[in-house]
Every structure is written in structure tokens, then in C-alpha cells.
């Protein structure tokens, strides 16, 4: 299971929204974070989120049994270990 945590602040709000557009992705609140999980690879398109670069590159709060394989101006790709 791929798991990504994003802090629940207004600047990050579109990241879990865009991730949740994939029917395999589940988004839930855990304390002050969004936990975004997927049974496979999780991919979030930066342009679809509308995030500016500074917000985009600081959005990842944590991972659980996962690793980032892409985090650039185009997308954030997280895969299970």
C-alpha cells in the first residue's frame, strides 16, 4: 500500500482533491494531515493541482512504507517499498 501524508493547510488543499480523482485512491483526515493511500503507484499532476512551485516542493509531510520516485515540476510519484 502506498501512503503519502500532506499537511491540511489551505495551500495544500488541491493535492488530496486531485489525488482523489483516481478511483483507486483513498483520502482521509488523520489529525492535522491528509493520508492519501493507493494500492499501487500514486501519481499527482502538479498542474492539475494549481500549486505554485514553492508549495508543491514543500507539500510532502511524510511517507509510510513508500518512496518518492518522481517529484519535479510535472508530477509527484510515490510507490510502495
C-alpha positions as CSV (number, residue, x, y, z in Angstrom):
1,X,0.0,0.0,0.0
2,X,1.4,3.4,-1.0
3,X,0.8,6.1,1.7
4,X,1.5,9.8,1.5
5,X,0.8,12.4,4.1
6,X,0.1,16.1,3.3
7,X,-0.4,18.8,5.9
8,X,-4.0,20.1,5.9
9,X,-3.5,23.7,5.2
10,X,-5.2,25.8,2.6
11,X,-2.2,25.9,0.3
12,X,-2.2,22.1,0.0
13,X,-6.0,21.6,-0.3
14,X,-5.9,20.8,-4.0
15,X,-3.3,18.0,-3.7
16,X,-5.6,15.5,-2.0
17,X,-8.5,16.7,-4.2
18,X,-6.6,15.9,-7.4
19,X,-5.3,12.6,-5.9
20,X,-8.8,11.5,-5.0
21,X,-9.9,11.8,-8.7
22,X,-8.3,8.4,-9.2
23,X,-10.9,5.8,-8.0
24,X,-8.2,3.6,-6.5
25,X,-7.0,6.4,-4.2
26,X,-8.4,6.9,-0.7
27,X,-8.0,10.2,1.1
28,X,-8.8,10.6,4.8
29,X,-8.0,13.0,7.6
30,X,-5.6,11.9,10.3
31,X,-5.0,14.6,12.9
32,X,-3.7,17.7,11.0
33,X,-2.8,15.7,7.9
34,X,-4.4,14.1,4.8
35,X,-3.5,10.5,4.4
36,X,-3.5,9.6,0.8
37,X,-3.3,5.9,0.0
38,X,-3.3,3.8,-3.1
39,X,-2.9,0.0,-3.6
40,X,-0.4,0.8,-6.4
41,X,1.6,3.8,-7.6
42,X,0.2,7.2,-6.6
43,X,0.7,10.0,-9.1
44,X,-0.4,13.6,-8.7
45,X,-0.1,16.0,-11.6
46,X,1.2,19.4,-10.3
47,X,-0.5,21.4,-13.0
48,X,-3.9,19.9,-12.1
49,X,-3.4,21.0,-8.5
50,X,-2.6,24.6,-9.5
51,X,0.1,24.6,-6.8
52,X,3.0,27.0,-7.3
53,X,6.4,25.5,-7.1
54,X,7.3,26.6,-3.6
55,X,4.1,25.0,-2.2
56,X,4.5,21.9,-4.4
57,X,8.0,21.1,-3.3
58,X,7.1,21.6,0.4
59,X,3.8,19.6,0.4
60,X,5.1,16.2,1.4
61,X,4.8,15.8,5.2
62,X,5.6,12.1,5.3
63,X,5.5,8.6,3.8
64,X,4.6,5.2,5.1
65,X,6.2,2.1,3.6
66,X,6.7,4.2,0.4
67,X,9.2,6.1,-1.5
68,X,9.2,9.1,-3.9
69,X,10.3,8.1,-7.4
70,X,9.4,11.5,-9.0
71,X,9.0,14.9,-7.5
72,X,9.5,17.6,-10.1
73,X,7.7,20.4,-11.8
74,X,5.4,17.9,-13.6
75,X,4.3,15.3,-11.0
76,X,4.7,13.6,-7.7
77,X,5.0,9.9,-8.0
78,X,5.0,7.7,-4.9
79,X,5.5,3.9,-4.9
80,X,5.3,1.2,-2.3
81,X,8.6,-0.1,-1.0
